[in-house]
Amino acid sequence: MKKKLLYGLFAILLLLLSASNMPPEKEKKQAEETVSLTIRNPKVEVASEFEDMVSMYEKTHPHVHIQVETVGGISDDFSDLKTQMAVGEGPDIFTNVGYTATKEWMRYLEDLSGESWVSDARDGTLDPITEGGKVYGMPMNIEGFGIIYNKVLFEKAGINELPDTYTELERAASQLKKAGVTPFANGYYEEWKLGHHLTSLAFAEQSDPEAFMSELAEGKASFTDNDSFHNMLRFLDLTLAYGEPHAATADYYAEMEAFQKGEAAMIVQGNWVEPLLAKQAPDLDAGMFPIPLDDGGDAQLVTGVPSYWVVNKQSGAAEKREAKRFLKWMAESEEGHAYQTEHLRFISAFRTVQPPETSLSGDAWRQYDQQERRNFNWSSYSPFMKDAFGRILKQYVNEEMSKWDALQDLDHAWRQNVSSH
């Protein structure tokens, strides 16, 4: 009996000794239980690439299982998110556009101020997601919005210099049409292009966009007598006059397909379409230039951070811990850097990551780097106004209202938004 007891004590002692000699990293991994995360990805253009990146992360972090939910394109990527959050079933990582949306979603945003990548962010990129001195999101990337064009079709039409003024753009569209080329592939079915991006361009044309917004709120300014918004509608008219029919019912994918097939020479989009073009039209030689709303000759791409990765404050402690680790991996690891630049074609918002030299992203980066003012300001105004801009401009595209009526309706929507807040 004593022998058995001695053998038992000896076995326990061996187990304790082996446990004490276990490498700290192995011991740590054994202690970590499997954690499941859900990430809401708003980039349909890189859906498969993003999932591949996640799979690569899971291989080196076997205790983490990540489910990716890709939304966007035709669907509104925020339409059901508030409902999910309200019942405590929201994703662990999602996106926020910053500025007003930071305040509106504050109760769902985890404080990320202590994360190591914060100090590496490029100047100004964290401003829209900072509130009360605290940082609540990690910049997804830097993007540029303008006109993407087919270089071969431009050469076919004898266009040797890119349009720098509205008159030159109108002349280029006429040359393309005479050469038997459809100038624009238009996809205005989704209201985000009209309500977010084009209106952002008109705001960016103001000498002081923030001051202009304040004057609108105070009734000291109006869309009806603002040159930039009149010019925005004139540009919209140009795309319709020199574009394919049924622009209001053609969606993002139809627009992209027409451009990829060489059926149209230009699309109003941003460098975010580059991964899609690389997959579906790898031989297409495309470039990007700013949208000239007037004849001033100083047009610039609308550039900046489009959205931020945020962590759901409602998630459990383990989920929040692993969500932060995943964001840190994307921002700081060599694998994360390589995947984002080479596969997602992202222009990183971090100083230590070299921007890609590809055609569209390269154009967007050079414009961003040269500008003193970052003018991706559509996140500065409320979601209500973005919806109103999209709805009203969609009616204008459908010829359901005149230019004057559209601008008046924008004034009315702005005043309504101010009075309700």
Protein Blocks (a to p, Z undefined) as FASTA:
>chain_A
ZZmmmmmmmmmmmmmmmmmmpcfklmmmmmpccdddddddfbfklmmmmmmmmmmmmmmm
mmbccddddeejjbccklmmmmmmmnopacfbdcdebjjlmmmmmmmpccfklpmklmmp
cghklmmmggehiafbdcfbdcdddddddfklmmmnopabdcfbfklmmmmmmmmmmnop
afbacdfkbmklmmmmmmmmmmmmpmblmlmmmmmmnopacfklgfklmmmmmmmmmmmm
mmcehklmpcfklmmmmmmnopafbdcddfklmmmmmmmmmmbccddddddfblnopacc
deddfbdcdddfkbcfklmmmmmmmmmmmmmmmklmmmmmmmnopacfbfklccdfbfkl
mmmmmmmmmpmbdcbfklmpcfklmmmmmmmmmmmmnopacfklmmmmmmmmmmmmmmmZ
Z
